[in-house]
Amino acid sequence: MSHIDKKDKTLYTVTIFSENTVGLLNQVTAVFTRRQLNIETLSVSPSAIEGIHKFTVTAFADRETVEKVVLSIDKRVDVLKSYYNTDEELIHQEIAMYKLSTPEFIGHVSVEALIRKHNAIILDVTEDIVVIEKTGHYAETQALFHELNEKVRVLQFIRSGRIAITRSKIERLSDMLAEIEEKRKKKAKKQPTIPVS
């Protein structure tokens, strides 16, 4: 973490739209490092626009710092556009998986009730292990981990990076790409045509 405590900061989600080029992830993480910001979660996936990938990064920061981060990321050649949002502006989730011992799981009837209470699902059951999946916010996946660990020992626990979409109707990048295309068309119309003899 940086020199300012997390409690003085907001958790921001930075969304970066780019072609998925080699080395871009290093460039993005370097921007956060230079600003002394720890990355909390990071995920990369194709966006709704063909050929464009979406990097979703969360970090605790103040508004001024996150604005500088986004400006620095936008200067990268391969980045089309980046944005930042607070949790209130997004619909977001994480996926967590929990591995438990099958004999211990079977031995505690209350664990099944706990799974239902947290709207988790059982993904796989073998003679040795039970794997549970929970989708939700960080606090929800963490709460299930603590409760499971109290009742039966969690053998393994993994959480994905955040996936998030804005509450707006369309992908924000769509507007920007439409503007670029409109400017390109206007520029093409203004250029004089050379008559062919």
N, C-alpha and C positions, 0 to 999 in steps of 0.2 A: 504494500500500500504506500501511498505517497506520504509526505510530511503532515498532511491534514487527515484527521481521523475520519473513518467512514461515516460516523454519526453526523458530521458536518456537511455531508455530501448527499447527492441524489443518485439513484441508480438510473443511468441513461442507457438506452438501446441505440446503438449506432448501426444503421443499415447502409450497406455499400453495394451499389450495382456496378457490375464490371463484367468484361469477358474473363473467363477463368484462365488467366495466363500464369505461366510458371513464375514464381518469385513474388507475386503480388501479395500473398499472405505475409511474407517476411516484411514487405514494405509497410503494410498496414500495422502489423504488430510493433514495428519500429517507431511509428508515430505515437502510439500509446506509451512506449518505453521512454521516449524523449520527454513526454509530459509527466513522467513518473506516475502513470496510472496502471494499476493491475487490471488485467482482463479477467472478469469473473466467469463469463461463458463465451463460447465462440462456435458458430455453426456456419456451414457453407452449403448451399443447395441451388439447383436451377430455379430461376424466377418464372413468373408467368409469361415472360417475353422470351421467345426462342433465341438461344445463343447468349443470353445474359444470365449471369449467376448473381446470387444474393448472399452477401456476407452479413451475418447478424452477430454483433459484438456487444456485450454488456460490460459496463464499468462504472464505478462510483466516481463522480466528479462534480465540480460546480459548473454552472452554466457557461461561464466565460471560458473555462478550460475545454469543455466539450465542443463549443463553437470553434475554438482554435484547432482542435483535433479534426473536425469535419472539414474545415478549410484546407488543412494540410493534406488530408486524404484526397480531396478533390483535385489537388495539383498533380497527382499521379497520372501519368499518361494513360494507363489502362482503365482508370476509374471513370465511369460515365457520370455518376452522381452519388453523393452520400448525404444522409439525413440523420438527425438525432431525434429521439422521442422519449418522453417519460412513460411510465407504466400506464397512466390514465389514458394515453392516446393510442394504446395498443391492445390487441387481443393476443395473449402470449401463453405458451405452455412449455413444459419440459417433460421428458419421459424418464422415469427411473425404473431400474430393475433390481430385485432383491433375491438373492439365493439363500435358501434355508435347507436345513437337514430334514429329509422326509420323516425319519423316526421322531424327531422333536416336533415337527409340524403336526403329525398325526396324534402325538401325545398331548397336545394343547388344543382343546375344542374351542377355546376363546379366540384363537388365532384366525379361524375361519370367519368369525363374527367381526373381527377387526378388519379383515380384508373387505368385507361387505360395507362396513362403516365408512371406509376410505374410498369406496368405489374403485377398488383395484381389481385386477383379474389374475387368475392363475394361468401362466403361459405354458408351463411344462411341468410334468411330474414324472420322476423316475424312482427307482428303488432307493436311490441315495439322496436326491435333491428335489426341491420344489422351487420353481422360478415364478416370481410374482412381478407384475407390471403395474405401475401407477402413473397416470398422466395428470399433471396439474402444475400449480405454481411451486416455486422453490420451498416455501414454508410447508405446503401440503405434502410434498414428497419427503421432506425432512421429518415431518411429524410422524409419518408412517414408519420411517426407518427407526426412530427412537422407540416407538411403541412395540414394533416387532422385536427390536433388540432387547427390550425389557422382558418379553415373554419367551422368546426363543432366540438364540444367538443367530445374527445375520452373518452368513459365511462370506458373502460378497455383495457389494452395493455399487451401482454405477448410475450416474445421471447424465443425460444428454445436455448439450448446450441449448439455450433458449431458441425456440422458433416463434416468430412473431409476424403479425400482419397489422397494418394500420386500420383504424376504424373507418377510413374514407372508402368511397365506393370502388375506386380503381387504384391500381398500382401507381404510385406517385411518379415513377419513371415514365409511364405511358404519356403523361402530359408533356414532360420534357422532350421526349422523342418526337411527339407530334409537333411541338414548336420548332424543333431543329429541322424537321422535314418541311414544314411550312416555309421557313426562312430559305431553305435550299431551293424550293420551287419558285419563290419570289425572285431570288437571285438569278435563277436560270431564265426567267421571263425577261428580266432587265437586260441581260447580255444580248448585244446585237447579233443578229444572224448574218452569216456571211453568205452572199448569194453564190450558188454554184453555176459556173459558166459552161 
